[in-house]
Amino acid sequence: MSSYYKIFLNNGYNTKDIRLVKLAGELGRNPIEVWEDREYWGEANAMQYLVVRINKENYYCSVLEQIKRNVDDYAKSYEARFDSIAASNVPAGCKF
């Protein structure tokens, strides 16, 4: 990924550069997609932690509802990760 970024910054931000296309192929996707995937796995894991730690708190539903809004607004393609965590952990009164 560092090679990708070095080329990217030195070629005028041209993502169609054949060297970058080749590196993205070796990585399986471009670095920003790799980073995004890791980031959302981290968010999903944090949600799992919260589900266990705050599930008896009175603000539990509002936290889950905020996560849902954020996923809807910013991470729609990763929604299944969050839904699978929430599926068995959302009390009847929560809107998730």
C-alpha positions in Angstrom: 0.0 0.0 0.0 2.8 2.4 0.7 4.1 1.9 -2.9 0.6 2.6 -4.2 0.5 5.9 -2.3 3.9 6.9 -3.3 3.1 6.5 -7.0 -0.3 8.1 -6.5 1.1 11.2 -4.9 3.9 11.5 -7.6 1.7 11.0 -10.7 -0.8 13.8 -10.1 -3.4 11.6 -8.3 -4.0 9.5 -11.4 -5.7 6.3 -10.2 -5.7 5.0 -13.8 -1.9 4.8 -13.9 -1.1 1.3 -15.0 1.3 0.8 -12.1 -1.6 1.6 -9.7 -4.0 -0.6 -11.5 -1.5 -3.4 -11.3 -0.9 -2.8 -7.5 -4.6 -2.6 -6.8 -5.0 -6.0 -8.6 -2.3 -7.5 -6.4 -4.0 -6.1 -3.3 -7.4 -7.2 -4.4 -8.7 -3.6 -4.5 -7.3 -0.1 -4.1 -5.8 0.9 -0.7 -8.7 3.2 0.3 -11.1 0.2 -0.1 -8.8 -1.9 2.0 -8.6 0.8 4.6 -12.4 1.3 4.6 -13.0 -2.4 5.0 -10.7 -2.5 8.0 -12.2 0.6 9.5 -15.8 -0.8 9.3 -14.7 -4.1 10.8 -13.3 -2.1 13.7 -16.6 -0.2 14.0 -18.5 -3.5 13.9 -16.3 -5.0 16.6 -16.7 -1.9 18.8 -20.5 -2.3 18.4 -20.2 -5.9 19.6 -18.4 -4.7 22.6 -21.0 -2.0 23.3 -23.8 -4.6 23.0 -22.3 -6.6 25.8 -21.2 -3.6 28.0 -24.3 -1.4 27.9 -27.2 -3.7 27.1 -28.8 -3.0 30.4 -28.4 0.8 30.3 -31.4 3.1 29.7 -29.5 4.7 26.8 -28.9 1.4 25.0 -31.6 1.8 22.3 -30.5 5.4 21.5 -26.9 4.2 21.0 -28.1 1.5 18.6 -30.3 3.9 16.8 -27.4 6.3 16.3 -25.3 3.5 14.9 -28.1 2.6 12.5 -28.4 6.2 11.3 -24.6 6.4 10.8 -24.5 3.2 8.9 -27.4 4.3 6.7 -25.8 7.6 6.0 -22.1 6.6 5.6 -21.7 2.8 5.3 -24.7 1.4 3.5 -22.5 -1.2 1.7 -21.4 -2.5 5.1 -24.8 -2.7 6.6 -24.9 -6.5 6.8 -22.0 -6.5 9.3 -23.9 -4.3 11.7 -27.2 -6.0 11.2 -25.8 -9.4 12.0 -24.5 -8.0 15.3 -27.7 -6.3 16.1 -30.0 -9.1 15.0 -29.9 -11.0 18.3 -29.1 -8.1 20.6 -31.9 -5.5 20.0 -34.6 -5.3 22.6 -38.2 -5.1 21.3 -38.4 -1.4 22.1 -35.4 -0.4 20.0 -35.8 0.8 16.4 -33.0 -1.0 14.7 
